[in-house]
């Protein structure tokens, strides 16, 4: 499933070898492009335990997403924005990899193909992509006394993941400019581990 904003480097001419095509990150996903020293603090709704997530660094560039034709110039290059993150409570590192109009967890690789999709901007309810599904668009939700508007609720189905990043089916709630505001992990029937945002700072 591919969502691209396409721009050609130059107009094609007859009888030439294939030219390189360039695809750029869509404006709809740009609000999630935070910089180093951004952070989010989440609270476990049941235990009261906190987890702090910080942006260690970012990088951007172009990656080949369609192989070049052997012996010829040309192919497809896509712009990416990689956010390197650290969970200080759990001492784990991972990344958010932004490509086109979606975010993948622990993405990248030689062709930018790695990563589990976790969010897709500017898409309708019911859209699915490798284990990710847009469940609903909520007008507003109140978390720890703060009202967030225009919330996108995502479901990650473990069995359908393209990359095994989630051990359990999980619901993710995203808001432009803030990012992930809530996570519900399905541990079993009537057993949900919920993490809600408590504080954050996003640097653009």
N, C-alpha and C positions, 0 to 999 in steps of 0.2 A: 504494500500500500504506500503510494508515494504522493507527497504534496510538495510541489516545487514552485518557486517564483523564478522564472527563467529570464536570463538576459544573455544575449550573444555578444561576444567580444567585437565582432564586425559582421557586416552583411555577407552572406555566402555568395560565392561566384561560381560560375560553371567550370567544370573540368578541373577542380582543385581537390587536394586531399582533405579529408574531414577536419574541420576546425574544432577547437576546444570550445565547449559550451560551459557557461558558468551559471550556477544556481546560488542564490543568496538567501540568507536568513530573512524570513518574512517579518514585517513590522508587527504583526499580531503577537509574536513571541518575544519581541525586544524588551518588554517590561521585566522579563526574568533574567536579563543579562546584568547581574550584580557583579561588583568588583571585590577585590581582596579587602579583608577586615569587616565585611558584612557578617552578620551572625543572627541566629534564631535560638531562642530558649524555649523548650517544650516541657510540659509537666504531665506526668502520668496521672490521669484522672482518678485512679483507684489508690495508688500507693503514695502519691505526692512527690515521687522521685523526679528530679530534673535532668534534662539532657541538653547540652549546649552544642550547637553546630556552628562552625565558623568557616568562612571562605579563606583558604590559605593562599590561593593564587588563581589566576585565570590565564587562558591563552586563546588565541584566535588565529585563523588561517584558512587555507583551502585544502581540501582533501579530494583525491580521485574517488568518485563514487560509481563510475563506470570505467572499466579498463580501457586503456588506449588500444587502438587497432595495431597489431604487431607490424612494425616496420613503417608505420605512418604516424603523423602527428594527429592530435585530436583526442576526443573523449569528453567526459563530463567531470568537472570539478565543482564541489559544493563548499560553501562557506560554513565553518563551524565555530562555536564558542564553548570552550570547556571550562567548567567551574570545579576546581579541586577543593573538596570539603573534608572536614575532620569532625568526628563526634568525640568530644573530650571526655564525656562520661563513659563511653564504651571503648575509647582509644582505637577507633577504626577510621580508615581513610577511604573515600570513594569520590565519584565525580558525577556531575550533571552535564550531559553532552547535548548541546542545542544544535539542531540541524534542521533547516527548512522551517517548519512550523511546529516541531515537537521537541520534547526533552527525553533523553534516554539516560538511565542510570548505569554508570560504569561503561560509558560508550567510548567510541574511538576506533582504534585498530587501523590497519593499513588502508582499508577502503572506507573507514568510518562506519562499518557495518555492525560493530559490537554494541552491546548495551540493551537493556530492557526498557521499552517505551513506558513512560509514566505520565505523560501529559501531552495533549495536542491542542494547540490554540485555534480559535476561529473554526471550530468543528461542531457539528450538530450532535444532539443526544442520540445515542445508539451507535456512534462511530466506534469501531474496534480496530485494534492494531497490535498483533502479536501478544495477546494476553491482557492488553489494556482496553478498557471500555469506558466511554463517557456515559455515566449513569444519569446525571441530571445537572441542570444549571439552577442554582438556588439564588433567589433574589437577595437574601441576606441570611446571616447566621451570627449568633452571639456567642463569643468564646471568652471566658474569663472577664466579662464586663465590657468587651469591645465588640462592636458590630461591624462585620465585614459584609460588603455588598458584592454582588455578581460572582458568586462562588461556583467553581466547577468541581463536581464530585466525580472521581474516577474510581473504577474497580480494577484491581489487578487479580486475575485468576491464575493461581499458581500453576495449574496443570497446562496452561496455554502459553506460558512464558517462552520467549525466544532465548532468554538468558536467565538462569536461575538465581535471581537476586532476592526474591521474597520466599520465605519458608511457609507462609500461610496466605490465604486469600486476604487482601488488604484493600481498604478504602482510603483514598487520598483526597484532600480538599485543597484546591489551589485558588489563589487570588492574585490578579495582576499587581505588580510592584512589590508585593509582600512575599509571595511564593507559597510554600506548603504551610497551611495553618492548622491542619488537623490530620491525624492518622489513626484509623481503626483497624486493628489486626484481629482477624477472626481465628480464635484459638479452638473454638468448638461451639456446639449449640448453646446459645445464650451465654457465651463466654467471649467477651470482646475486651482486648487490651487497647485502651484509648489514650492517645497523646495529643494534647492541645497546646497551642502556642501561648506563651506567657509574655514574652518580650522579644523584640527584634530590632535590627538596624540594617537597612539595605542601602548600600552605596552604589550609585549609578555612574 
